């Protein structure tokens, strides 16, 4: 790793511990790609693309657990097909990860959701155990959160966790004002203890406008 790289953040991904849903979704995408794939925009654009999660319902099941329905709908409307080259190189990339991950010596932050349907617990713990070359590896598990941690209702907790990591390792200003719902942090840093966040508002309650 280059000397200028002083930290690593891994979000919702593990080289080990993928679920049966992750495997079946990948198999379906691979099957589409094996026939030449689809056009990037459905009816136009270059060929050789495919969705991960063939239907919107498949994607919703894979990526979300506790997100605002408006966020889910907007995300699904903007969903892109992935290049088949990405799908085809996934196995090679994961093999390279496992071969070289022990050479990483910089601080590492791992963030997972406790309801991640693709990389459920203990995938985070398994990934953390691979960074044997670093003395500073922290795992944070977000409560009531799925794979799409930046889109779930706990996104403020995720953002606060990343800011804290950057600040503690000299990447961010320490005087930055905390946003609403910024938690104090996990009860046991580095243990993977779930981080709480404000509960889901009751049905009919006024929701946040800033998504």
Sine and cosine of phi, psi and omega as CSV:
sin_phi,cos_phi,sin_psi,cos_psi,sin_omega,cos_omega
0.00,0.00,0.68,-0.73,-0.04,-1.00
-0.89,0.45,0.48,-0.88,-0.05,-1.00
-0.90,0.44,-0.43,0.90,-0.03,-1.00
-0.97,0.25,-0.24,0.97,0.00,-1.00
-1.00,0.01,0.95,-0.31,-0.14,-0.99
-0.94,-0.34,0.12,0.99,0.02,-1.00
-0.17,-0.99,0.33,-0.94,-0.02,-1.00
-0.64,-0.77,0.74,-0.67,0.08,-1.00
-0.87,-0.50,0.82,-0.57,0.01,-1.00
-0.89,-0.45,0.81,-0.59,-0.08,-1.00
-0.85,-0.52,0.86,-0.51,0.15,-0.99
0.82,0.57,0.63,0.78,0.07,-1.00
-0.54,-0.84,0.68,-0.73,0.06,-1.00
-0.67,-0.74,0.62,-0.79,0.06,-1.00
-0.95,0.30,-0.27,0.96,0.03,-1.00
-0.74,-0.68,0.28,-0.96,0.13,-0.99
1.00,0.09,0.24,0.97,0.08,-1.00
-0.90,0.43,0.55,-0.84,-0.06,-1.00
-0.99,0.15,0.14,-0.99,0.08,-1.00
-0.91,0.42,-0.51,0.86,0.07,-1.00
-0.91,0.41,-0.65,0.76,0.05,-1.00
-0.89,0.46,-0.68,0.74,-0.02,-1.00
-0.92,0.39,-0.69,0.72,-0.02,-1.00
-0.94,0.35,-0.60,0.80,0.04,-1.00
-0.91,0.42,-0.66,0.75,0.04,-1.00
-0.90,0.43,-0.64,0.77,0.01,-1.00
-0.90,0.44,-0.64,0.77,0.03,-1.00
-0.91,0.41,-0.66,0.75,0.03,-1.00
-0.90,0.43,-0.66,0.75,0.02,-1.00
-0.88,0.47,-0.63,0.78,0.01,-1.00
-0.90,0.43,-0.64,0.77,0.05,-1.00
-0.90,0.43,-0.69,0.72,-0.01,-1.00
-0.91,0.42,-0.52,0.85,-0.02,-1.00
-0.91,0.41,-0.38,0.93,0.03,-1.00
-1.00,-0.09,0.15,0.99,-0.01,-1.00
0.96,-0.29,-0.13,0.99,0.03,-1.00
0.97,0.24,-0.10,-0.99,0.01,-1.00
-0.93,-0.37,0.19,-0.98,0.12,-0.99
-0.95,0.31,0.53,-0.84,-0.12,-0.99
-0.85,0.53,-0.57,0.82,-0.01,-1.00
-0.95,-0.32,0.36,0.93,0.02,-1.00
1.00,0.00,-0.91,0.41,-0.01,-1.00
-0.92,-0.39,-0.07,1.00,-0.01,-1.00
-0.61,-0.79,0.12,-0.99,-0.02,-1.00
1.00,0.05,0.09,-1.00,-0.02,-1.00
-0.93,0.38,0.42,-0.91,0.06,-1.00
-0.99,0.11,0.10,-0.99,0.04,-1.00
1.00,-0.09,0.56,0.83,0.00,-1.00
-0.77,-0.64,0.39,-0.92,0.04,-1.00
-0.36,-0.93,0.53,-0.85,0.07,-1.00
-0.96,0.29,0.54,-0.84,0.27,-0.96
-1.00,-0.10,0.95,-0.30,-0.23,-0.97
1.00,-0.07,0.99,-0.16,-0.22,-0.98
-0.94,0.34,-0.44,0.90,0.03,-1.00
-0.85,-0.52,0.27,-0.96,0.06,-1.00
-0.87,0.48,-0.59,0.81,0.02,-1.00
-0.91,0.41,-0.62,0.78,0.07,-1.00
-0.88,0.48,-0.70,0.71,-0.01,-1.00
-0.91,0.41,-0.66,0.75,0.02,-1.00
-0.87,0.49,-0.69,0.73,0.02,-1.00
-0.90,0.44,-0.61,0.79,-0.07,-1.00
-0.97,0.23,-0.58,0.81,-0.22,-0.98
-0.96,-0.29,-0.37,0.93,-0.17,-0.99
-0.85,-0.53,0.50,-0.87,0.14,-0.99
-0.69,-0.72,-0.73,0.69,-0.08,-1.00
-0.66,-0.76,0.92,0.40,0.02,-1.00
-0.89,-0.45,0.43,-0.90,0.09,-1.00
-0.87,0.49,0.75,-0.66,0.00,-1.00
-0.82,0.58,-0.52,0.85,0.03,-1.00
-0.92,0.39,-0.59,0.81,0.04,-1.00
-0.92,0.38,-0.68,0.74,0.02,-1.00
-0.87,0.49,-0.75,0.67,-0.02,-1.00
-0.88,0.48,-0.69,0.73,-0.01,-1.00
-0.91,0.41,-0.62,0.79,0.00,-1.00
-0.92,0.40,-0.72,0.70,-0.02,-1.00
-0.90,0.43,-0.55,0.83,0.02,-1.00
-0.92,0.39,-0.42,0.91,-0.03,-1.00
-0.98,-0.21,0.12,0.99,-0.11,-0.99
-0.89,0.45,0.71,-0.70,-0.01,-1.00
-0.96,-0.28,0.49,-0.87,0.18,-0.98
-0.97,0.24,0.53,-0.85,0.01,-1.00
-1.00,-0.06,0.56,-0.83,0.10,-1.00
-0.88,0.48,0.70,-0.71,0.02,-1.00
-0.88,0.48,-0.41,0.91,0.07,-1.00
-0.89,0.45,-0.57,0.82,0.06,-1.00
-0.90,0.44,-0.72,0.70,0.00,-1.00
-0.89,0.46,-0.70,0.71,-0.05,-1.00
-0.92,0.38,-0.44,0.90,-0.05,-1.00
-0.99,-0.11,0.03,1.00,-0.08,-1.00
-0.87,0.49,-0.71,0.70,-0.01,-1.00
-0.88,0.47,-0.68,0.74,0.02,-1.00
-0.90,0.43,-0.64,0.77,0.01,-1.00
-0.91,0.42,-0.66,0.75,0.02,-1.00
-0.92,0.39,-0.59,0.81,0.06,-1.00
-0.90,0.44,-0.65,0.76,0.04,-1.00
-0.91,0.41,-0.64,0.77,0.06,-1.00
-0.83,0.56,-0.78,0.63,-0.06,-1.00
-0.90,0.44,-0.51,0.86,-0.02,-1.00
-0.96,0.26,-0.55,0.84,-0.15,-0.99
-0.91,-0.41,-0.12,0.99,-0.10,-1.00
-0.88,0.48,-0.48,0.88,-0.02,-1.00
-0.95,0.32,-0.20,0.98,0.04,-1.00
-1.00,0.08,-0.12,0.99,0.01,-1.00
-0.97,0.24,0.83,-0.56,-0.05,-1.00
-0.90,-0.44,-0.14,0.99,-0.04,-1.00
-0.98,0.18,0.26,-0.97,0.08,-1.00
-0.86,0.51,0.60,-0.80,-0.05,-1.00
-0.78,-0.62,0.73,-0.69,0.13,-0.99
-0.90,-0.43,0.80,-0.60,0.07,-1.00
-0.92,-0.40,0.76,-0.65,0.01,-1.00
-0.80,-0.60,0.83,-0.56,0.02,-1.00
-0.74,-0.68,0.38,-0.92,0.16,-0.99
-0.99,-0.12,0.57,-0.82,-0.03,-1.00
-0.97,0.23,-0.13,0.99,0.09,-1.00
-0.87,-0.50,0.54,0.84,0.04,-1.00
-0.95,0.33,0.90,-0.44,-0.04,-1.00
-0.97,0.23,-0.29,0.96,-0.01,-1.00
-1.00,-0.09,-0.65,0.76,0.02,-1.00
-0.76,-0.65,0.95,0.30,-0.04,-1.00
-0.96,0.27,0.32,-0.95,0.11,-0.99
-0.81,0.59,0.65,-0.76,0.19,0.98
-0.99,-0.15,0.58,0.81,-0.02,-1.00
-0.84,0.54,-0.63,0.78,0.02,-1.00
-0.89,0.46,-0.71,0.71,0.03,-1.00
-0.90,0.45,-0.62,0.78,0.02,-1.00
-0.90,0.43,-0.67,0.75,0.02,-1.00
-0.92,0.39,-0.65,0.76,0.01,-1.00
-0.86,0.51,-0.62,0.78,-0.05,-1.00
-0.92,0.38,-0.25,0.97,-0.03,-1.00
-0.99,0.16,-0.34,0.94,-0.06,-1.00
-1.00,0.05,0.89,0.45,-0.07,-1.00
-0.96,0.28,-0.27,0.96,-0.02,-1.00
-1.00,0.07,-0.16,0.99,-0.02,-1.00
-0.95,-0.30,0.64,-0.77,0.06,-1.00
-1.00,0.01,-0.08,1.00,-0.09,-1.00
-0.75,-0.66,1.00,0.06,0.01,-1.00
-0.83,-0.56,0.88,-0.47,-0.07,-1.00
-0.87,-0.49,0.77,-0.64,0.06,-1.00
-0.94,-0.34,0.81,-0.59,0.08,-1.00
-0.87,-0.49,0.81,-0.59,0.03,-1.00
-0.95,-0.31,0.86,-0.51,-0.04,-1.00
-1.00,0.04,0.78,-0.63,-0.06,-1.00
-0.96,0.27,0.60,-0.80,0.03,-1.00
0.81,0.59,0.70,0.71,-0.09,-1.00
-0.71,-0.70,0.64,-0.77,0.00,-1.00
-0.98,-0.22,-0.42,-0.91,-0.12,-0.99
-0.93,0.37,-0.63,0.77,-0.05,-1.00
-1.00,0.09,0.96,0.29,-0.13,-0.99
-0.90,0.43,-0.42,0.91,-0.01,-1.00
-0.99,0.17,-0.13,0.99,-0.06,-1.00
-0.89,-0.46,-0.18,0.98,0.00,-1.00
-0.98,0.21,0.15,-0.99,0.01,-1.00
-0.91,0.41,-0.30,0.95,0.02,-1.00
-1.00,0.05,0.22,0.97,-0.08,-1.00
-0.86,0.52,-0.52,0.86,0.03,-1.00
-0.92,0.40,-0.59,0.81,0.04,-1.00
-0.92,0.38,-0.67,0.74,0.06,-1.00
-0.86,0.51,-0.75,0.67,-0.01,-1.00
-0.87,0.49,-0.66,0.75,0.01,-1.00
-0.91,0.42,-0.60,0.80,0.02,-1.00
-0.90,0.43,-0.68,0.73,0.02,-1.00
-0.92,0.39,-0.68,0.74,0.02,-1.00
-0.88,0.48,-0.65,0.76,-0.01,-1.00
-0.90,0.44,-0.68,0.74,0.03,-1.00
-0.88,0.47,-0.72,0.69,0.01,-1.00
-0.90,0.44,-0.68,0.73,0.00,-1.00
-0.90,0.44,-0.72,0.69,-0.06,-1.00
-0.91,0.41,-0.34,0.94,-0.02,-1.00
-0.92,-0.38,0.33,0.95,0.17,-0.99
0.99,0.15,0.32,0.95,-0.02,-1.00
-0.99,-0.15,-0.26,0.97,-0.11,-0.99
-0.71,-0.71,0.38,-0.93,0.05,-1.00
-0.94,0.35,0.60,-0.80,-0.01,-1.00
-1.00,0.09,-0.17,0.99,-0.06,-1.00
-1.00,-0.08,0.08,1.00,-0.03,-1.00
-0.89,0.45,0.67,-0.74,-0.02,-1.00
-0.97,0.26,0.68,-0.73,0.02,-1.00
-0.96,0.28,0.66,-0.75,0.06,-1.00
-0.99,0.16,0.14,-0.99,0.08,-1.00
-0.85,0.52,0.55,-0.83,0.05,-1.00
0.94,0.34,0.21,0.98,0.04,-1.00
-0.95,0.30,0.91,-0.41,-0.09,-1.00
-0.98,0.18,0.24,-0.97,0.05,-1.00
-0.95,0.32,-0.43,0.90,0.04,-1.00
0.78,-0.62,0.13,-0.99,-0.01,-1.00
-0.90,0.43,0.48,-0.88,-0.05,-1.00
-0.90,0.43,-0.54,0.84,-0.02,-1.00
-0.72,-0.69,1.00,-0.04,-0.07,-1.00
-0.81,0.59,0.73,-0.69,0.05,-1.00
1.00,0.08,-0.10,0.99,-0.06,-1.00
-1.00,-0.01,-0.25,0.97,-0.08,-1.00
1.00,0.10,0.18,0.98,0.03,-1.00
-0.87,0.49,0.76,-0.65,-0.01,-1.00
-0.84,0.54,0.63,-0.78,0.02,-1.00
-0.99,-0.14,0.82,-0.58,-0.01,-1.00
-0.96,0.26,0.32,-0.95,0.12,-0.99
-0.50,-0.87,0.25,-0.97,-0.05,-1.00
-0.81,0.59,0.67,-0.74,-0.08,-1.00
-0.92,0.40,0.30,-0.95,0.05,-1.00
-0.88,0.48,0.72,-0.69,0.00,-1.00
-0.92,0.38,0.51,-0.86,0.00,-1.00
-0.90,0.43,0.35,-0.94,0.00,-1.00
-0.84,0.55,0.74,-0.67,0.00,-1.00
1.00,0.04,-0.14,0.99,-0.01,-1.00
-0.95,0.30,0.41,-0.91,0.03,-1.00
-0.94,0.35,0.80,-0.60,-0.03,-1.00
-0.99,-0.12,0.26,-0.97,0.04,-1.00
-0.91,0.42,0.58,-0.82,0.03,-1.00
-1.00,0.04,-0.52,0.85,-0.03,-1.00
-1.00,0.03,0.95,-0.32,-0.02,-1.00
-0.99,-0.17,0.00,0.00,0.00,0.00
